[in-house]
């Protein structure tokens, strides 16, 4: 018998040739062995699907449709490895490079940066807060009436206002004088403040004037007494001009 099958080498008898049981058994053993191999390979394949072996990918990459399961699992493993503790715990303490949250302070004395002001500082109904201090300051701002106790027949218009802000006073005075002839001539206006305002210090006064090029102006702002303020106007040559004086002083 010289003929055999192509794949498994089973012996094939010629037509009319004697075929012994021994040869038959050899063929059957070969067939049985090949079937066993196929069965074992199928079991191994099934086990590889149920308990696959994989190697973690070296870098994060997205899954690709149709790729092998062990490659997919390696990519998924890479994603899990790269996740930080915060991804699972949700705890702020697990953050890396945590942002600095300013410390909230309820005071107005801190000179260092990195702190936040307590919201209570915006409540004007709480003593000592910034809002309360601003409200008190605004509440102390008022216009106090003052009287003109001395003037001149040459004064055609006088207006004035006095702002009181706590222990600081601020005055604005507007005077319009008729012509004062002669550079050595002066007119004076005196303003009296309420008795409860005792002037302690005058910073001086600024003034402006209008009229022709030749005119007088504020000669001096005189601190007469505790309660009065004198403004002396210098002479001019037959011109009408206005004087605006402003200044600040401390009060009791």
FIDODO-80308 format. One record per residue (C-alpha): residue number from 1; residue in one letter; x, y, z. Coordinates in pm, 1 decimal. Layout:
BEGIN
@nr->NUM&rest->a&u->X&v->Y&w->Z
...
END
This chain:
BEGIN
@nr->1&rest->x&u->0.0&v->0.0&w->0.0
@nr->2&rest->x&u->171.6&v->307.7&w->-118.4
@nr->3&rest->x&u->-116.4&v->555.2&w->-115.8
@nr->4&rest->x&u->-185.1&v->782.4&w->181.5
@nr->5&rest->x&u->-418.1&v->1072.7&w->245.8
@nr->6&rest->x&u->-281.3&v->1423.8&w->184.1
@nr->7&rest->x&u->-337.0&v->1579.7&w->527.8
@nr->8&rest->x&u->-308.3&v->1309.8&w->790.0
@nr->9&rest->x&u->-122.2&v->1033.1&w->608.3
@nr->10&rest->x&u->-391.0&v->768.6&w->638.6
@nr->11&rest->x&u->-311.0&v->446.5&w->446.3
@nr->12&rest->x&u->-530.8&v->384.8&w->143.9
@nr->13&rest->x&u->-548.1&v->32.2&w->-11.9
@nr->14&rest->x&u->-555.0&v->-15.5&w->-388.2
@nr->15&rest->x&u->-862.8&v->-161.0&w->-552.7
@nr->16&rest->x&u->-867.3&v->-536.7&w->-489.1
@nr->17&rest->x&u->-579.7&v->-509.1&w->-248.1
@nr->18&rest->x&u->-602.4&v->-682.4&w->85.2
@nr->19&rest->x&u->-671.9&v->-432.2&w->368.8
@nr->20&rest->x&u->-568.9&v->-562.4&w->709.1
@nr->21&rest->x&u->-727.0&v->-474.2&w->1040.9
@nr->22&rest->x&u->-388.4&v->-354.1&w->1164.5
@nr->23&rest->x&u->-377.2&v->-89.3&w->893.3
@nr->24&rest->x&u->-736.4&v->3.4&w->971.7
@nr->25&rest->x&u->-651.4&v->49.9&w->1337.8
@nr->26&rest->x&u->-352.2&v->266.8&w->1253.3
@nr->27&rest->x&u->-572.9&v->493.2&w->1048.0
@nr->28&rest->x&u->-829.0&v->512.2&w->1326.1
@nr->29&rest->x&u->-560.0&v->603.8&w->1581.2
@nr->30&rest->x&u->-438.8&v->887.3&w->1357.6
@nr->31&rest->x&u->-793.2&v->1018.1&w->1313.9
@nr->32&rest->x&u->-855.6&v->995.0&w->1689.0
@nr->33&rest->x&u->-533.5&v->1181.0&w->1765.4
@nr->34&rest->x&u->-613.5&v->1466.0&w->1524.4
@nr->35&rest->x&u->-963.6&v->1501.1&w->1662.5
@nr->36&rest->x&u->-818.6&v->1523.1&w->2012.2
@nr->37&rest->x&u->-583.1&v->1800.0&w->1903.1
@nr->38&rest->x&u->-869.4&v->1996.2&w->1757.1
@nr->39&rest->x&u->-1073.4&v->1950.0&w->2077.5
@nr->40&rest->x&u->-786.9&v->2066.2&w->2297.5
@nr->41&rest->x&u->-721.3&v->2366.5&w->2073.2
@nr->42&rest->x&u->-1087.0&v->2464.8&w->2092.4
@nr->43&rest->x&u->-1084.0&v->2442.4&w->2471.1
@nr->44&rest->x&u->-768.0&v->2654.5&w->2485.7
@nr->45&rest->x&u->-931.1&v->2911.3&w->2257.9
@nr->46&rest->x&u->-1241.7&v->2922.1&w->2474.2
@nr->47&rest->x&u->-1032.4&v->2963.0&w->2786.7
@nr->48&rest->x&u->-834.7&v->3245.8&w->2627.9
@nr->49&rest->x&u->-1160.0&v->3434.1&w->2572.6
@nr->50&rest->x&u->-1282.4&v->3373.9&w->2926.5
@nr->51&rest->x&u->-946.0&v->3438.1&w->3091.8
@nr->52&rest->x&u->-751.0&v->3649.1&w->2842.7
@nr->53&rest->x&u->-386.6&v->3739.6&w->2896.4
@nr->54&rest->x&u->-273.5&v->4091.5&w->2803.6
@nr->55&rest->x&u->6.9&v->4340.7&w->2850.5
@nr->56&rest->x&u->-65.3&v->4700.1&w->2951.4
@nr->57&rest->x&u->-18.6&v->4946.2&w->2666.8
@nr->58&rest->x&u->280.0&v->5181.1&w->2688.8
@nr->59&rest->x&u->70.6&v->5492.9&w->2622.7
@nr->60&rest->x&u->-292.5&v->5600.4&w->2617.3
@nr->61&rest->x&u->-463.0&v->5527.0&w->2286.9
@nr->62&rest->x&u->-826.0&v->5494.4&w->2191.8
@nr->63&rest->x&u->-979.4&v->5157.7&w->2112.4
@nr->64&rest->x&u->-999.6&v->5051.7&w->1748.2
@nr->65&rest->x&u->-1290.7&v->4855.3&w->1608.6
@nr->66&rest->x&u->-1194.1&v->4502.2&w->1512.9
@nr->67&rest->x&u->-867.7&v->4483.3&w->1705.7
@nr->68&rest->x&u->-784.7&v->4186.9&w->1923.4
@nr->69&rest->x&u->-927.9&v->4163.6&w->2271.9
@nr->70&rest->x&u->-592.7&v->4147.5&w->2448.2
@nr->71&rest->x&u->-485.1&v->4472.5&w->2278.2
@nr->72&rest->x&u->-807.9&v->4644.0&w->2383.3
@nr->73&rest->x&u->-763.2&v->4531.6&w->2740.6
@nr->74&rest->x&u->-404.1&v->4661.7&w->2739.8
@nr->75&rest->x&u->-527.3&v->5005.5&w->2631.8
@nr->76&rest->x&u->-799.0&v->5011.6&w->2895.8
@nr->77&rest->x&u->-546.2&v->4915.3&w->3161.4
@nr->78&rest->x&u->-327.9&v->5210.5&w->3055.7
@nr->79&rest->x&u->-617.4&v->5452.4&w->3112.1
@nr->80&rest->x&u->-680.6&v->5319.2&w->3461.8
@nr->81&rest->x&u->-311.1&v->5338.4&w->3550.0
@nr->82&rest->x&u->-290.1&v->5702.1&w->3444.8
@nr->83&rest->x&u->-589.2&v->5805.2&w->3654.8
@nr->84&rest->x&u->-512.1&v->5978.5&w->3985.4
@nr->85&rest->x&u->-663.7&v->5906.3&w->4324.3
@nr->86&rest->x&u->-905.9&v->6197.9&w->4287.2
@nr->87&rest->x&u->-1077.4&v->6015.3&w->3998.5
@nr->88&rest->x&u->-1193.5&v->5746.4&w->4238.7
@nr->89&rest->x&u->-1219.4&v->5919.8&w->4576.1
@nr->90&rest->x&u->-1362.3&v->6256.1&w->4471.8
@nr->91&rest->x&u->-1168.0&v->6407.0&w->4763.2
@nr->92&rest->x&u->-1012.5&v->6754.4&w->4729.3
@nr->93&rest->x&u->-715.4&v->6632.3&w->4933.8
@nr->94&rest->x&u->-627.0&v->6387.6&w->4656.3
@nr->95&rest->x&u->-575.2&v->6666.2&w->4403.0
@nr->96&rest->x&u->-225.8&v->6717.9&w->4263.8
@nr->97&rest->x&u->-106.0&v->7082.4&w->4244.5
@nr->98&rest->x&u->-406.6&v->7197.3&w->4446.4
@nr->99&rest->x&u->-506.4&v->7563.7&w->4388.3
@nr->100&rest->x&u->-460.6&v->7791.0&w->4686.4
@nr->101&rest->x&u->-791.8&v->7894.2&w->4839.3
@nr->102&rest->x&u->-765.9&v->8230.4&w->5017.2
@nr->103&rest->x&u->-820.0&v->8221.6&w->5390.6
@nr->104&rest->x&u->-1124.1&v->8423.3&w->5490.6
@nr->105&rest->x&u->-1048.1&v->8684.2&w->5754.2
@nr->106&rest->x&u->-1289.2&v->8903.6&w->5945.1
@nr->107&rest->x&u->-1050.0&v->9190.3&w->6006.0
@nr->108&rest->x&u->-909.9&v->9495.9&w->5834.1
@nr->109&rest->x&u->-553.2&v->9475.0&w->5961.2
@nr->110&rest->x&u->-395.3&v->9211.1&w->5736.5
@nr->111&rest->x&u->-114.5&v->9340.5&w->5515.0
@nr->112&rest->x&u->-22.1&v->9013.1&w->5343.2
@nr->113&rest->x&u->-175.7&v->8894.2&w->5017.4
@nr->114&rest->x&u->-369.3&v->8570.7&w->4974.2
@nr->115&rest->x&u->-659.7&v->8643.5&w->5209.6
@nr->116&rest->x&u->-1027.8&v->8709.6&w->5141.6
@nr->117&rest->x&u->-1244.6&v->8956.0&w->5330.5
@nr->118&rest->x&u->-1527.6&v->8808.8&w->5535.2
@nr->119&rest->x&u->-1867.6&v->8889.8&w->5383.5
@nr->120&rest->x&u->-1978.8&v->9030.2&w->5719.8
@nr->121&rest->x&u->-1753.9&v->9329.2&w->5651.2
@nr->122&rest->x&u->-2015.5&v->9439.5&w->5394.9
@nr->123&rest->x&u->-2292.5&v->9448.9&w->5656.0
@nr->124&rest->x&u->-2345.6&v->9807.4&w->5780.6
@nr->125&rest->x&u->-2555.2&v->9680.5&w->6072.9
@nr->126&rest->x&u->-2259.9&v->9515.9&w->6250.5
@nr->127&rest->x&u->-2044.1&v->9740.6&w->6467.6
@nr->128&rest->x&u->-1682.2&v->9759.4&w->6364.4
@nr->129&rest->x&u->-1731.2&v->9636.0&w->6007.4
@nr->130&rest->x&u->-1594.2&v->9825.8&w->5710.6
@nr->131&rest->x&u->-1946.4&v->9891.7&w->5583.9
@nr->132&rest->x&u->-2048.9&v->10026.3&w->5925.2
@nr->133&rest->x&u->-1752.1&v->10263.2&w->5932.6
@nr->134&rest->x&u->-1830.3&v->10390.6&w->5582.9
@nr->135&rest->x&u->-2195.9&v->10436.6&w->5677.4
@nr->136&rest->x&u->-2099.2&v->10628.2&w->5990.0
@nr->137&rest->x&u->-1861.9&v->10846.9&w->5789.6
@nr->138&rest->x&u->-2127.1&v->10920.6&w->5530.0
@nr->139&rest->x&u->-2373.1&v->10993.2&w->5808.4
@nr->140&rest->x&u->-2136.3&v->11250.0&w->5956.0
@nr->141&rest->x&u->-2112.6&v->11437.9&w->5625.9
@nr->142&rest->x&u->-2341.2&v->11736.4&w->5647.7
@nr->143&rest->x&u->-2362.8&v->12096.2&w->5538.4
@nr->144&rest->x&u->-2349.5&v->12336.9&w->5831.6
@nr->145&rest->x&u->-2493.0&v->12689.5&w->5786.6
@nr->146&rest->x&u->-2259.1&v->12982.0&w->5844.7
@nr->147&rest->x&u->-2340.0&v->13352.5&w->5876.5
@nr->148&rest->x&u->-2187.8&v->13656.1&w->5710.0
@nr->149&rest->x&u->-2110.5&v->13889.4&w->6000.7
@nr->150&rest->x&u->-1907.0&v->14148.2&w->5813.0
@nr->151&rest->x&u->-1912.3&v->14257.7&w->5453.8
@nr->152&rest->x&u->-1879.7&v->14568.8&w->5240.1
@nr->153&rest->x&u->-2107.9&v->14781.7&w->5029.1
@nr->154&rest->x&u->-1895.7&v->14674.1&w->4737.7
@nr->155&rest->x&u->-2000.0&v->14309.1&w->4778.4
@nr->156&rest->x&u->-2273.4&v->14243.0&w->4521.2
@nr->157&rest->x&u->-2305.2&v->13867.6&w->4573.0
@nr->158&rest->x&u->-2196.4&v->13625.6&w->4844.3
@nr->159&rest->x&u->-2256.1&v->13252.4&w->4866.4
@nr->160&rest->x&u->-2091.9&v->12997.6&w->5089.6
@nr->161&rest->x&u->-2109.9&v->12637.1&w->5202.9
@nr->162&rest->x&u->-1940.6&v->12443.4&w->5475.8
@nr->163&rest->x&u->-1911.1&v->12063.3&w->5480.1
@nr->164&rest->x&u->-1849.4&v->11888.9&w->5805.8
@nr->165&rest->x&u->-1692.5&v->11542.9&w->5785.2
@nr->166&rest->x&u->-1626.7&v->11415.8&w->6134.3
@nr->167&rest->x&u->-1350.3&v->11640.0&w->6273.4
@nr->168&rest->x&u->-1265.6&v->11797.3&w->5938.9
@nr->169&rest->x&u->-1432.6&v->12103.2&w->5789.0
@nr->170&rest->x&u->-1426.0&v->12205.3&w->5424.4
@nr->171&rest->x&u->-1548.4&v->12548.1&w->5310.0
@nr->172&rest->x&u->-1632.6&v->12699.3&w->4973.2
@nr->173&rest->x&u->-1692.8&v->13077.4&w->4954.2
@nr->174&rest->x&u->-1789.5&v->13278.1&w->4649.1
@nr->175&rest->x&u->-1761.3&v->13658.9&w->4660.6
@nr->176&rest->x&u->-1836.0&v->13911.4&w->4388.3
@nr->177&rest->x&u->-1695.8&v->14259.1&w->4452.5
@nr->178&rest->x&u->-1753.0&v->14584.4&w->4273.2
@nr->179&rest->x&u->-1449.9&v->14787.4&w->4173.2
@nr->180&rest->x&u->-1200.2&v->14850.3&w->4450.2
@nr->181&rest->x&u->-978.1&v->15133.7&w->4340.6
@nr->182&rest->x&u->-614.1&v->15125.9&w->4427.4
@nr->183&rest->x&u->-370.1&v->14848.0&w->4482.6
@nr->184&rest->x&u->-350.1&v->14942.9&w->4849.9
@nr->185&rest->x&u->-725.4&v->14916.3&w->4905.6
@nr->186&rest->x&u->-880.6&v->14610.1&w->5069.0
@nr->187&rest->x&u->-1225.7&v->14488.3&w->5159.7
@nr->188&rest->x&u->-1295.2&v->14216.3&w->5414.0
@nr->189&rest->x&u->-1576.0&v->13965.4&w->5464.2
@nr->190&rest->x&u->-1610.3&v->13767.2&w->5788.4
@nr->191&rest->x&u->-1800.4&v->13437.0&w->5815.1
@nr->192&rest->x&u->-1915.1&v->13295.8&w->6148.2
@nr->193&rest->x&u->-1953.6&v->12925.8&w->6213.0
@nr->194&rest->x&u->-2185.8&v->12766.6&w->6474.1
@nr->195&rest->x&u->-2060.3&v->12779.2&w->6832.1
@nr->196&rest->x&u->-2011.0&v->12402.8&w->6848.1
@nr->197&rest->x&u->-1750.0&v->12428.5&w->6571.2
@nr->198&rest->x&u->-1420.0&v->12544.2&w->6717.3
@nr->199&rest->x&u->-1165.5&v->12594.6&w->6440.4
@nr->200&rest->x&u->-823.5&v->12459.0&w->6535.6
@nr->201&rest->x&u->-617.2&v->12473.5&w->6218.9
@nr->202&rest->x&u->-662.5&v->12625.1&w->5873.7
@nr->203&rest->x&u->-459.4&v->12475.1&w->5591.1
@nr->204&rest->x&u->-481.0&v->12793.0&w->5387.5
@nr->205&rest->x&u->-701.0&v->12867.5&w->5088.3
@nr->206&rest->x&u->-697.8&v->12850.1&w->4716.0
@nr->207&rest->x&u->-870.8&v->13120.0&w->4513.9
@nr->208&rest->x&u->-961.4&v->13211.6&w->4163.8
@nr->209&rest->x&u->-1080.0&v->13542.7&w->4020.1
@nr->210&rest->x&u->-1242.2&v->13666.7&w->3699.8
@nr->211&rest->x&u->-1261.5&v->14005.6&w->3534.4
@nr->212&rest->x&u->-1024.8&v->14212.7&w->3327.5
@nr->213&rest->x&u->-653.4&v->14159.3&w->3324.6
@nr->214&rest->x&u->-609.8&v->14419.1&w->3594.6
@nr->215&rest->x&u->-789.5&v->14311.6&w->3906.3
@nr->216&rest->x&u->-732.2&v->14221.9&w->4263.6
@nr->217&rest->x&u->-782.2&v->13891.1&w->4435.9
@nr->218&rest->x&u->-767.0&v->13713.2&w->4767.9
@nr->219&rest->x&u->-511.1&v->13897.5&w->4969.6
@nr->220&rest->x&u->-531.2&v->13667.9&w->5268.4
@nr->221&rest->x&u->-751.1&v->13424.6&w->5449.2
@nr->222&rest->x&u->-746.8&v->13530.0&w->5809.3
@nr->223&rest->x&u->-812.7&v->13296.4&w->6098.3
@nr->224&rest->x&u->-984.1&v->13551.2&w->6318.8
@nr->225&rest->x&u->-1114.8&v->13351.6&w->6614.6
@nr->226&rest->x&u->-1217.9&v->12999.5&w->6693.8
@nr->227&rest->x&u->-1551.3&v->13046.5&w->6523.4
@nr->228&rest->x&u->-1485.7&v->13295.9&w->6243.9
@nr->229&rest->x&u->-1312.0&v->13301.0&w->5911.0
@nr->230&rest->x&u->-1205.5&v->13629.6&w->5745.7
@nr->231&rest->x&u->-1135.7&v->13674.2&w->5377.1
@nr->232&rest->x&u->-956.5&v->13995.2&w->5267.1
@nr->233&rest->x&u->-988.0&v->14105.2&w->4904.2
@nr->234&rest->x&u->-721.9&v->14319.1&w->4739.8
@nr->235&rest->x&u->-785.8&v->14630.0&w->4528.1
@nr->236&rest->x&u->-832.8&v->14664.3&w->4156.1
@nr->237&rest->x&u->-877.2&v->14943.7&w->3905.1
@nr->238&rest->x&u->-1248.8&v->15004.7&w->3847.7
@nr->239&rest->x&u->-1330.0&v->14641.9&w->3767.6
@nr->240&rest->x&u->-1588.9&v->14401.9&w->3899.2
@nr->241&rest->x&u->-1449.0&v->14059.1&w->3976.4
@nr->242&rest->x&u->-1535.9&v->13738.6&w->4159.2
@nr->243&rest->x&u->-1339.1&v->13547.9&w->4416.5
@nr->244&rest->x&u->-1371.8&v->13177.8&w->4488.5
@nr->245&rest->x&u->-1197.4&v->13063.1&w->4804.0
@nr->246&rest->x&u->-1172.1&v->12707.7&w->4930.6
@nr->247&rest->x&u->-988.1&v->12554.3&w->5224.6
@nr->248&rest->x&u->-992.2&v->12299.4&w->5502.6
@nr->249&rest->x&u->-947.6&v->12307.6&w->5880.1
@nr->250&rest->x&u->-980.6&v->12087.3&w->6184.5
@nr->251&rest->x&u->-1269.9&v->12134.9&w->6427.1
@nr->252&rest->x&u->-1350.8&v->12021.7&w->6776.8
END
